[in-house]
Amino acid sequence: MRLNRQFIRTQLMVQNILKQDPAAKRENTSENTAAVLEKAYSRLESRSSNKGINQFNYSKTSVAGNSGTFSKVYQSANDRTVRDTGEETVIQSNNPYESESDIRIKILDEKYSRINAINKTKSDPLGYIKDKYQNSKSPYFRSDLSAAERQAAYDNETEWLFKGKAQNYNLQDAVFRNVTFHGEVEAENEKVYQRSQVNQQLLVLLNRNDIHIPEGTELTFTITPIDYKVQVSGTKDEALIKQIEQALQAGDNSKELFLHIMKSQSIDSTQYSEEAYQKYQAAREMYDVTGYQLRDLEVIDGRYVTPDGRDLLDVYKEELEKDPVQKQTASYAISHYRSELSKMAEAGYDAIPDFILSIDYSNGSLRDVGQSKSYGTGDTEWLETLKRLTGVTY
């Protein structure tokens, strides 16, 4: 069994306490060990450097639930500076991110790994847990917790006791007593984070190519689907335009920027069209798997046909079945895309609009267009308003 460093430090502290207290050493029963462990954990918490999740105090006399602390933990977890790694593709649409949910699990894991160690020193761990949260006459009863918080603690401690580590958590835990969570805020926070990372990545790309965009210059990057070709507008400096377009089209930078724009779209985005999006998805899938561009293929009897006269879906099926994993779901994929390709063949490829996406750029930040929510630097006052209305502080 691997022991974490915190647990090892705790055990050493217990040994030191026992050495300093002969009475405790003489009465070294499992019950006494538990008491010493609780004392040791209390000391560890009070001696904490107040950084990260160690700021949360789990003692009976001081339940944390500190919204300010949670906010600091969240900010610290997602404070990442982008550096040039030398890779051709610099821009990434999906950057590592620790969500509020991820951090809550980390906090609960740290809390209950400690408490579980104490519970397991008892002669009757389950009975001890029941005393704490269900027996109001017990000296261990947690009267400082609400009924919901006691239930959460009971659920979480028994999870650890029976399974060795929680697989599911009751999130009504007392550690979050004064912290407000809101699903919409959580989703928007991630979009703001992803934008900050892509902004940094774009800056790295520009610096690598010695590209200087004058302060106050307002540019627009427009990207076509499938080939991910970039067109830069907003300046008469043709040399600058050429530099930026070449840099963005190196590697998969333009593709990743396209995906970032798509993921940043809000529900009222004027750039979004269900018909155009479905066309993009089908055309991209066919190109990724078969290498054929739908726009280049002939339609015969309602079917897209390759230059050698084969039904494109037959080629698609063959390619999928080469992969043992994709082979298992090939029939579902073929059924779905047969329907999509049939619609496109009937309507005509050019009759359906392309899923072309644009984003503005000025003063070091990408800025969303055609939607009420923007995630650019200095453009998120709407999110601060939402946080104030919902009581969220992170």
C-alpha positions as CSV (number, residue, x, y, z in Angstrom):
1,M,0.0,0.0,0.0
2,R,1.4,3.4,-0.9
3,L,1.2,6.0,1.8
4,N,1.2,9.7,0.9
5,R,3.7,12.1,2.5
6,Q,1.0,13.7,4.7
7,F,0.1,10.4,6.2
8,I,3.8,9.6,6.9
9,R,4.3,13.0,8.6
10,T,1.2,12.4,10.7
11,Q,2.5,9.0,11.9
12,L,5.8,10.5,12.9
13,M,4.0,13.2,14.8
14,V,2.0,10.6,16.6
15,Q,5.2,8.8,17.6
16,N,6.7,12.1,18.9
17,I,3.5,12.8,21.0
18,L,3.6,9.3,22.5
19,K,7.3,9.8,23.4
20,Q,6.5,13.1,25.1
21,D,3.5,11.7,27.0
22,P,4.4,8.5,29.0
23,A,0.8,8.2,30.1
24,A,-0.3,8.0,26.5
25,K,2.4,5.5,25.8
26,R,1.2,3.2,28.7
27,E,-2.4,3.4,27.5
28,N,-1.5,2.8,23.9
29,T,-4.9,1.1,22.9
30,S,-6.6,1.5,19.5
31,E,-8.9,4.1,21.1
32,N,-6.0,6.1,22.5
33,T,-4.2,5.9,19.1
34,A,-7.3,7.4,17.5
35,A,-7.3,10.3,20.0
36,V,-3.6,10.9,19.3
37,L,-4.2,10.8,15.6
38,E,-7.0,13.4,16.0
39,K,-4.7,15.6,18.0
40,A,-2.0,15.2,15.4
41,Y,-4.3,16.1,12.5
42,S,-5.5,19.1,14.5
43,R,-1.9,20.2,14.9
44,L,-1.2,19.7,11.2
45,E,-4.1,21.8,10.3
46,S,-3.2,24.6,12.7
47,R,0.4,24.6,11.5
48,S,-0.5,24.6,7.8
49,S,1.2,27.1,5.6
50,N,-2.4,28.2,4.5
51,K,-1.7,27.3,0.9
52,G,-4.0,25.3,-1.4
53,I,-6.5,22.8,0.0
54,N,-4.6,22.6,3.3
55,Q,-6.3,25.9,4.2
56,F,-9.5,23.9,4.8
57,N,-9.9,23.0,8.5
58,Y,-11.9,19.8,9.2
59,S,-11.8,20.0,13.0
60,K,-15.0,19.8,15.1
61,T,-14.7,23.3,16.3
62,S,-14.0,25.0,13.0
63,V,-15.8,23.8,9.8
64,A,-14.2,25.6,6.9
65,G,-16.8,26.3,4.2
66,N,-14.6,29.3,3.3
67,S,-15.6,30.8,-0.1
68,G,-12.5,33.0,-0.2
69,T,-10.3,30.0,0.3
70,F,-12.0,28.0,-2.4
71,S,-11.6,30.9,-4.8
72,K,-7.9,31.0,-4.1
73,V,-7.5,27.3,-4.6
74,Y,-9.4,27.5,-7.9
75,Q,-7.3,30.4,-9.1
76,S,-4.1,28.7,-8.1
77,A,-5.0,25.4,-9.8
78,N,-5.6,27.2,-13.1
79,D,-2.7,29.6,-13.1
80,R,-0.7,28.3,-16.0
81,T,1.8,30.2,-18.1
82,V,2.2,29.1,-21.7
83,R,5.7,28.6,-22.9
84,D,7.1,27.8,-26.3
85,T,7.9,24.1,-26.5
86,G,9.1,24.2,-30.1
87,E,6.1,22.2,-31.4
88,E,4.8,23.3,-34.8
89,T,1.2,23.4,-33.5
90,V,1.1,25.9,-30.7
91,I,-2.6,26.7,-30.4
92,Q,-4.6,24.1,-28.5
93,S,-8.4,24.2,-28.3
94,N,-8.5,21.8,-25.3
95,N,-6.1,22.9,-22.6
96,P,-5.7,21.1,-19.2
97,Y,-8.2,22.6,-16.8
98,E,-9.2,21.9,-13.2
99,S,-12.9,22.5,-12.9
100,E,-14.7,23.5,-9.7
101,S,-15.9,19.9,-9.5
102,D,-12.3,18.6,-9.9
103,I,-11.2,20.8,-7.0
104,R,-14.1,19.8,-4.8
105,I,-13.1,16.1,-5.2
106,K,-9.5,16.9,-4.4
107,I,-10.6,18.7,-1.2
108,L,-12.9,15.8,-0.2
109,D,-10.2,13.2,-1.0
110,E,-7.7,15.0,1.2
111,K,-10.3,15.5,4.0
112,Y,-11.6,11.9,4.1
113,S,-8.3,10.2,3.6
114,R,-7.3,11.8,6.9
115,I,-10.6,11.0,8.6
116,N,-10.7,7.4,7.3
117,A,-7.2,6.8,8.9
118,I,-8.7,7.9,12.2
119,N,-11.9,5.8,11.8
120,K,-9.9,2.7,11.0
121,T,-8.1,2.8,14.3
122,K,-11.3,2.3,16.2
123,S,-12.4,-1.2,17.3
124,D,-15.7,-0.6,15.6
125,P,-15.2,1.9,12.8
126,L,-18.7,1.8,11.5
127,G,-20.2,2.2,15.0
128,Y,-17.9,5.2,15.6
129,I,-19.1,6.8,12.3
130,K,-22.7,6.2,13.3
131,D,-22.1,7.7,16.7
132,K,-20.7,10.9,15.1
133,Y,-23.6,11.4,12.7
134,Q,-26.6,9.4,13.9
135,N,-26.4,9.1,17.7
136,S,-27.2,12.4,19.4
137,K,-26.4,11.0,22.8
138,S,-22.8,10.0,21.9
139,P,-19.9,12.3,23.0
140,Y,-18.7,12.0,19.4
141,F,-21.9,13.4,18.0
142,R,-21.3,16.3,15.5
143,S,-23.9,18.7,16.8
144,D,-22.0,21.5,15.0
145,L,-23.2,20.2,11.6
146,S,-26.6,20.5,10.0
147,A,-28.6,17.3,9.4
148,A,-27.7,17.4,5.7
149,E,-24.0,17.9,6.5
150,R,-24.1,14.9,8.9
151,Q,-25.7,12.8,6.2
152,A,-23.0,13.9,3.8
153,A,-20.2,13.1,6.2
154,Y,-21.8,9.7,7.0
155,D,-22.1,8.9,3.3
156,N,-18.6,10.0,2.5
157,E,-16.9,8.3,5.5
158,T,-18.6,5.0,4.9
159,E,-17.6,5.2,1.2
160,W,-14.0,5.4,2.3
161,L,-14.4,2.7,5.0
162,F,-16.0,0.1,2.7
163,K,-14.3,0.9,-0.6
164,G,-10.9,2.2,0.5
165,K,-11.5,5.4,-1.5
166,A,-14.7,7.2,-2.4
167,Q,-16.2,6.4,-5.8
168,N,-19.1,8.7,-5.2
169,Y,-19.3,11.8,-3.0
170,N,-22.2,13.5,-1.2
171,L,-21.3,17.1,-2.1
172,Q,-23.5,18.7,0.7
173,D,-20.4,18.4,2.8
174,A,-19.7,20.9,5.6
175,V,-16.4,21.8,4.0
176,F,-18.4,23.7,1.4
177,R,-20.9,25.3,3.8
178,N,-20.3,28.9,2.7
179,V,-19.3,28.2,-0.9
180,T,-21.9,28.7,-3.6
181,F,-21.7,26.6,-6.8
182,H,-23.6,27.3,-10.0
183,G,-23.5,25.2,-13.1
184,E,-23.6,28.0,-15.6
185,V,-20.8,29.9,-13.9
186,E,-18.7,26.7,-13.9
187,A,-19.2,26.3,-17.6
188,E,-18.4,29.9,-18.4
189,N,-15.3,29.9,-16.1
190,E,-13.8,27.2,-18.2
191,K,-14.4,29.1,-21.5
192,V,-12.7,32.2,-20.0
193,Y,-9.8,30.0,-18.9
194,Q,-9.5,28.3,-22.4
195,R,-9.5,31.8,-24.0
196,S,-6.7,33.0,-21.7
197,Q,-4.6,29.9,-22.7
198,V,-5.3,30.4,-26.4
199,N,-4.4,34.1,-26.1
200,Q,-1.1,33.2,-24.6
201,Q,-0.5,30.5,-27.3
202,L,-1.2,33.0,-30.0
203,L,1.3,35.4,-28.5
204,V,3.9,32.7,-28.4
205,L,3.2,31.9,-32.1
206,L,3.4,35.6,-33.1
207,N,6.7,36.1,-31.1
208,R,8.2,32.9,-32.6
209,N,7.6,34.4,-36.1
210,D,8.7,37.9,-35.2
211,I,5.2,39.2,-35.9
212,H,4.3,42.6,-34.3
213,I,0.7,43.7,-34.4
214,P,0.5,47.4,-33.6
215,E,-1.4,48.5,-30.5
216,G,-5.0,49.4,-31.4
217,T,-5.0,47.3,-34.6
218,E,-8.3,45.4,-34.9
219,L,-8.0,42.3,-37.0
220,T,-10.5,39.5,-38.0
221,F,-9.4,35.9,-38.5
222,T,-11.8,34.0,-40.7
223,I,-11.4,30.2,-41.1
224,T,-13.1,27.9,-43.6
225,P,-14.0,24.3,-42.4
226,I,-12.3,21.1,-43.5
227,D,-9.2,22.8,-45.0
228,Y,-9.0,25.3,-42.2
229,K,-7.7,28.0,-44.4
230,V,-7.2,31.4,-42.7
231,Q,-8.0,34.8,-44.1
232,V,-6.9,37.9,-42.1
233,S,-8.6,41.2,-42.6
234,G,-8.7,44.6,-40.8
235,T,-5.4,46.1,-42.0
236,K,-4.0,47.3,-45.3
237,D,-0.6,46.0,-44.4
238,E,-0.4,43.1,-46.8
239,A,3.0,41.9,-45.4
240,L,1.5,41.6,-41.9
241,I,-1.5,39.8,-43.3
242,K,0.7,37.3,-45.1
243,Q,2.9,36.7,-42.0
244,I,-0.1,36.0,-39.7
245,E,-1.8,33.7,-42.2
246,Q,1.4,31.7,-42.7
247,A,1.9,31.4,-39.0
248,L,-1.7,30.3,-38.3
249,Q,-1.7,27.8,-41.1
250,A,1.5,26.0,-39.9
251,G,0.8,22.6,-38.3
252,D,-2.7,22.4,-37.0
253,N,-2.8,25.9,-35.6
254,S,-5.7,27.1,-37.8
255,K,-7.7,23.9,-37.1
256,E,-7.2,24.3,-33.3
257,L,-8.2,27.9,-33.5
258,F,-11.3,27.0,-35.5
259,L,-12.3,24.4,-32.8
260,H,-11.7,27.0,-30.1
261,I,-14.0,29.5,-31.8
262,M,-16.6,26.8,-32.2
263,K,-16.4,25.8,-28.5
264,S,-16.6,29.5,-27.5
265,Q,-19.9,30.0,-29.2
266,S,-22.8,31.1,-27.0
267,I,-26.4,30.0,-27.6
268,D,-27.2,33.3,-29.5
269,S,-24.2,33.2,-31.8
270,T,-25.1,34.5,-35.3
271,Q,-22.3,32.4,-36.7
272,Y,-24.0,29.1,-35.7
273,S,-26.4,27.4,-38.1
274,E,-27.5,23.8,-37.5
275,E,-27.6,23.0,-41.2
276,A,-24.1,24.4,-41.7
277,Y,-22.8,22.6,-38.6
278,Q,-24.2,19.2,-39.7
279,K,-22.6,19.7,-43.2
280,Y,-19.3,20.4,-41.5
281,Q,-19.5,17.4,-39.3
282,A,-20.3,15.0,-42.1
283,A,-17.8,16.5,-44.5
284,R,-15.0,16.5,-41.8
285,E,-15.8,12.8,-40.9
286,M,-15.6,11.7,-44.5
287,Y,-12.4,13.6,-45.1
288,D,-10.7,12.4,-41.8
289,V,-11.5,8.7,-42.4
290,T,-11.4,8.4,-46.2
291,G,-9.3,11.4,-47.3
292,Y,-12.0,12.5,-49.8
293,Q,-13.5,16.0,-49.8
294,L,-17.2,15.8,-50.4
295,R,-17.1,19.0,-52.5
296,D,-14.8,17.3,-55.0
297,L,-17.0,14.1,-55.5
298,E,-19.7,13.4,-58.0
299,V,-23.2,12.5,-56.9
300,I,-24.8,9.6,-58.8
301,D,-28.2,8.3,-57.9
302,G,-28.2,10.2,-54.6
303,R,-24.8,8.8,-53.6
304,Y,-21.3,10.4,-53.3
305,V,-19.0,8.4,-55.6
306,T,-15.2,8.3,-55.6
307,P,-13.2,9.0,-58.8
308,D,-12.8,5.2,-59.2
309,G,-16.6,4.7,-59.1
310,R,-17.0,3.4,-55.5
311,D,-19.7,4.4,-53.1
312,L,-18.0,6.7,-50.6
313,L,-19.8,5.0,-47.7
314,D,-18.3,1.6,-48.8
315,V,-14.8,3.2,-48.5
316,Y,-15.8,4.7,-45.2
317,K,-17.0,1.3,-43.9
318,E,-13.8,-0.4,-45.0
319,E,-11.6,2.2,-43.2
320,L,-13.6,2.0,-40.0
321,E,-13.4,-1.8,-39.9
322,K,-9.6,-1.7,-40.0
323,D,-9.7,-0.4,-36.5
324,P,-10.8,-3.0,-33.9
325,V,-12.4,-0.4,-31.7
326,Q,-14.3,1.5,-34.4
327,K,-15.4,-1.7,-36.0
328,Q,-17.7,-2.4,-33.0
329,T,-19.7,0.8,-33.7
330,A,-19.2,1.0,-37.5
331,S,-22.8,0.1,-38.3
332,Y,-24.2,3.0,-36.2
333,A,-21.8,5.5,-37.8
334,I,-22.6,4.3,-41.3
335,S,-26.4,4.6,-40.6
336,H,-26.0,8.1,-39.3
337,Y,-23.8,9.4,-42.1
338,R,-25.8,7.7,-44.8
339,S,-28.7,9.8,-43.7
340,E,-26.6,13.0,-43.6
341,L,-25.0,12.4,-47.0
342,S,-28.3,11.6,-48.6
343,K,-29.7,15.0,-47.4
344,M,-26.6,16.8,-48.7
345,A,-26.7,15.0,-52.1
346,E,-30.4,15.9,-52.5
347,A,-29.9,19.5,-51.6
348,G,-26.6,20.0,-53.3
349,Y,-23.3,20.6,-51.5
350,D,-23.0,24.2,-52.4
351,A,-26.7,24.9,-51.6
352,I,-25.9,24.3,-47.9
353,P,-23.9,27.1,-46.3
354,D,-20.4,26.3,-45.1
355,F,-19.6,26.5,-41.4
356,I,-17.2,29.4,-41.7
357,L,-16.1,30.9,-38.4
358,S,-14.5,34.3,-37.5
359,I,-13.0,35.9,-34.5
360,D,-11.6,39.3,-33.9
361,Y,-8.2,40.1,-32.4
362,S,-7.0,43.3,-30.7
363,N,-4.5,44.4,-28.1
364,G,-3.3,40.9,-27.3
365,S,-6.7,39.1,-27.1
366,L,-9.1,37.2,-29.3
367,R,-12.6,38.7,-29.1
368,D,-15.8,36.9,-30.0
369,V,-18.1,38.2,-32.7
370,G,-21.8,37.9,-33.3
371,Q,-22.8,36.9,-29.8
372,S,-23.7,38.4,-26.5
373,K,-21.0,36.7,-24.5
374,S,-17.4,37.4,-25.2
375,Y,-14.5,35.7,-23.4
376,G,-11.7,38.1,-24.4
377,T,-9.5,40.0,-22.0
378,G,-11.6,42.8,-20.4
379,D,-14.8,41.6,-22.1
380,T,-16.2,39.5,-19.2
381,E,-18.1,42.0,-17.1
382,W,-21.2,40.0,-17.9
383,L,-19.7,37.1,-16.1
384,E,-18.9,39.1,-13.0
385,T,-22.5,40.3,-13.0
386,L,-23.7,36.6,-13.2
387,K,-21.5,35.7,-10.3
388,R,-22.8,38.5,-8.2
389,L,-26.4,37.5,-8.9
390,T,-25.7,33.8,-8.1
391,G,-23.4,34.5,-5.1
392,V,-20.4,32.7,-6.7
393,T,-17.0,34.1,-5.7
394,Y,-14.6,31.9,-7.7
